[in-house]
């Protein structure tokens, strides 16, 4: 055995004793940072906005898929072409009315590749949560603490104009009496 690697003897180990290096081990990269360390860019995070054209195309596509399924079913049953067209047009109008009203939107059924639908659903969820918690639309993160510090600074300025304060926290007068 060389360089004190592996077994001193392969006897009884069930192996040949041959030592290989691990080719599947990946060395960590020192320069890779999974998260942005710039806190200013993190603070001003904007939620991804869905593309309205893609959402509209997907909505129309869903309608046409259902219309095509109906057409295929009716043609297999041997229904006349005029009747098939009428039923398909009726279904198309019904589905367009439902989709415009927002009926039948199930967020739980979305897949990970439907990024625009997921983004729209996330925005709607955030909006519902904001309304439920009573958060203003113009709320800025950290604004409460900034306002609190401003009020504290104003109070200190007003307190400085009046009576001079001593370092004893107002107990200085008692000691003199």
C-alpha positions in Angstrom: 0.0 0.0 0.0 1.3 3.4 -0.9 1.0 6.7 1.0 -1.0 5.2 3.9 -4.1 5.2 1.7 -6.8 2.6 1.8 -6.6 -0.7 3.6 -3.4 -2.1 5.0 -4.4 -5.4 3.6 -7.5 -6.3 1.5 -7.8 -9.6 3.2 -11.3 -10.2 4.6 -12.7 -6.9 3.3 -14.4 -8.3 0.2 -12.5 -5.8 -2.0 -9.4 -6.0 -4.1 -7.8 -3.2 -2.1 -7.4 -0.9 -5.2 -7.9 2.7 -4.3 -9.6 5.2 -6.7 -10.1 8.9 -6.3 -13.6 10.3 -6.0 -14.4 11.8 -9.4 -17.9 12.9 -8.3 -16.6 15.2 -5.6 -17.0 18.9 -6.6 -14.7 21.4 -5.0 -16.6 24.4 -3.6 -15.9 27.7 -5.5 -14.7 30.5 -3.3 -16.2 33.2 -5.5 -19.7 31.8 -5.6 -22.3 33.7 -3.5 -25.8 32.4 -3.6 -27.3 35.7 -2.3 -26.6 39.3 -3.1 -24.8 41.0 -0.3 -25.8 44.5 -1.4 -28.5 45.3 1.1 -29.7 48.4 -0.9 -30.7 46.2 -3.8 -32.4 43.7 -1.4 -34.4 46.5 0.2 -35.9 47.7 -3.0 -37.0 44.3 -4.3 -39.7 44.6 -6.9 -42.0 41.7 -7.5 -41.9 40.2 -11.0 -44.8 41.6 -13.1 -46.6 39.1 -15.4 -46.7 39.7 -19.1 -50.3 40.6 -20.0 -49.9 39.4 -23.7 -48.7 35.9 -22.5 -51.5 35.7 -20.0 -54.1 36.6 -22.7 -52.6 34.1 -25.1 -52.7 31.3 -22.5 -56.3 32.2 -21.6 -57.4 32.0 -25.3 -55.4 28.8 -25.7 -57.2 27.1 -22.8 -60.6 28.1 -24.4 -59.6 26.8 -27.8 -58.4 23.5 -26.3 -61.8 22.9 -24.7 -63.6 23.9 -27.9 -61.4 21.5 -29.9 -62.1 18.7 -27.5 -65.8 19.3 -27.9 -65.5 19.4 -31.7 -63.5 16.2 -31.7 -66.1 14.5 -29.5 -69.0 15.7 -31.7 -67.4 14.6 -34.9 -66.7 11.2 -33.5 -70.4 10.9 -32.6 -71.3 11.8 -36.3 -73.0 15.2 -35.6 -73.5 17.4 -38.7 -70.9 20.1 -39.4 -73.3 23.0 -38.9 -74.5 21.7 -35.5 -70.8 21.1 -34.5 -70.0 24.7 -35.4 -73.0 26.1 -33.4 -72.2 24.1 -30.3 -68.5 25.1 -30.5 -69.3 28.8 -30.9 -71.7 28.6 -27.9 -69.1 26.9 -25.8 -66.5 29.5 -26.8 -68.8 32.4 -25.9 -69.6 30.8 -22.6 -66.0 30.1 -21.7 -64.9 33.7 -22.7 -67.6 35.1 -20.5 -66.5 33.0 -17.5 -62.8 33.8 -18.1 -63.5 37.5 -18.3 -65.5 37.3 -15.0 -62.6 35.4 -13.4 -64.6 32.3 -12.7 -62.7 29.0 -12.6 -59.2 30.4 -11.8 -57.5 27.8 -9.7 -54.1 28.8 -8.5 -53.3 25.5 -6.9 -53.3 23.8 -10.3 -50.5 25.9 -11.7 -47.2 24.3 -12.7 -43.8 25.7 -12.1 -43.2 26.5 -15.8 -46.3 28.9 -15.8 -44.2 31.8 -14.4 -46.6 34.5 -15.5 -49.6 32.9 -14.0 -47.7 32.3 -10.8 -46.6 35.9 -10.7 -50.1 37.1 -11.2 -51.4 34.8 -8.5 -48.6 36.0 -6.1 -49.5 39.6 -6.7 -53.2 38.9 -6.1 -52.3 37.0 -2.9 -50.1 39.8 -1.7 -52.9 42.3 -2.4 -55.4 40.2 -0.4 -53.0 39.9 2.5 -52.3 43.6 2.5 -56.0 44.4 2.6 -56.7 41.8 5.3 -53.9 43.3 7.5 -55.0 46.9 6.8 -51.7 47.9 5.3 -51.8 51.1 3.2 -50.8 50.9 -0.5 -48.1 53.6 -0.1 -46.5 51.7 2.8 -42.7 51.6 2.6 -40.8 48.9 4.4 -39.0 50.3 7.5 -41.1 53.6 7.3 -42.4 53.1 10.9 -38.9 53.1 12.3 -37.9 56.1 10.3 -41.0 58.1 11.5 -40.3 57.0 15.0 -36.7 58.3 14.9 -37.9 61.6 13.4 -40.5 62.0 16.2 -37.8 61.2 18.7 -35.5 63.8 17.2 -38.2 66.4 17.3 -38.9 65.7 21.0 -35.3 66.0 21.8 -35.1 69.4 20.0 -38.2 70.6 21.9 -36.8 69.3 25.2 -33.5 71.1 24.6 -35.2 74.5 24.2 -37.0 74.4 27.6 -35.4 73.7 31.0 -31.8 72.5 31.0 -31.6 68.9 31.9 -29.0 67.5 34.3 -27.4 64.1 33.9 -29.1 62.7 37.0 -32.4 62.2 35.3 -34.3 65.0 37.1 -33.2 63.9 40.6 -30.8 66.8 41.0 -33.3 69.1 42.6 -34.2 66.6 45.4 -30.6 66.4 46.4 -30.3 70.2 46.9 -33.4 70.5 49.2 
